[in-house]
Amino acid sequence: MQPAEDPDDDAPEKGPLRRCIVTRESLPKEVMLRFVVGPGQVLVPDLAGRLPGRGMWLKAAPGLLGLALKKGAFNRAAKVPLHWPDNLPAQLSAMLEQRLADTLGMARRAGQSVAGWQKVQEWLQAGRVGLLVEATDGSAAERARLIGRSDVRVVLALPAEALGQIFGRGGAVHVAVAKGRLAETVAVEAERLRAFSTAA
């Protein structure tokens, strides 16, 4: 027996909140993943939120994509049978990683981000840091020594090798992003990746 349709499923995409097709929670777009129906009734991730069509929103949370696929939540929301690749969770994780890397690369090119202990420490002392991006495989003790008593926001994002590639070096454990909109964007992308990839 199919669940009763929720009238909110057909609501226009207006306002700051979106309804998750699995949990039914109404949440900010920044913590959710958007999907649309593509040509041939293929389920297409729309992480930038710009593709045409009514969006289907999923909370970025461990295991939720697999549950949505298994339970037919996308088919019900789209009201048509959809298709998707077997490795969609892995594809989506890679897409989220790439979005974060691209945003950090933009910050680097704009002179709004630096990597490395010494440069990050200088920015911290100068009060320039809006966000500290730390390698997921970095040392917690070293991170604590770097931050000291600073109350700067910290996110664990990518492995040191991946962060290093963004900054043209072999590895980067500490990355600082200057205060401002780019820091906020990096924080959003890092949190979506962390939440989704914990156990996609």
HELIX and SHEET records of a PDB file:
HELIX    1   1 PRO A    7  ASP A   10  5                                   4    
HELIX    2   2 LYS A   29  VAL A   31  5                                   3    
HELIX    3   3 LEU A   64  LYS A   71  1                                   8    
HELIX    4   4 ALA A   73  ALA A   78  1                                   6    
HELIX    5   5 LEU A   88  ARG A  109  1                                  22    
HELIX    6   6 TRP A  117  ALA A  126  1                                  10    
HELIX    7   7 ALA A  140  ILE A  147  1                                   8    
HELIX    8   8 ALA A  160  ILE A  166  1                                   7    
HELIX    9   9 ARG A  181  SER A  197  1                                  17    
SHEET    1   A 2 LEU A  17  ARG A  19  0                                        
SHEET    2   A 2 SER A  26  PRO A  28 -1                                        
SHEET    1   B 3 VAL A  42  PRO A  45  0                                        
SHEET    2   B 3 MET A  32  GLY A  38 -1                                        
SHEET    3   B 3 MET A  56  LYS A  59 -1                                        
SHEET    1   C 4 SER A 113  ALA A 115  0                                        
SHEET    2   C 4 HIS A 174  ALA A 178 -1                                        
SHEET    3   C 4 VAL A 129  GLU A 134 -1                                        
SHEET    4   C 4 VAL A 154  LEU A 156  1                                        
END                                                                             
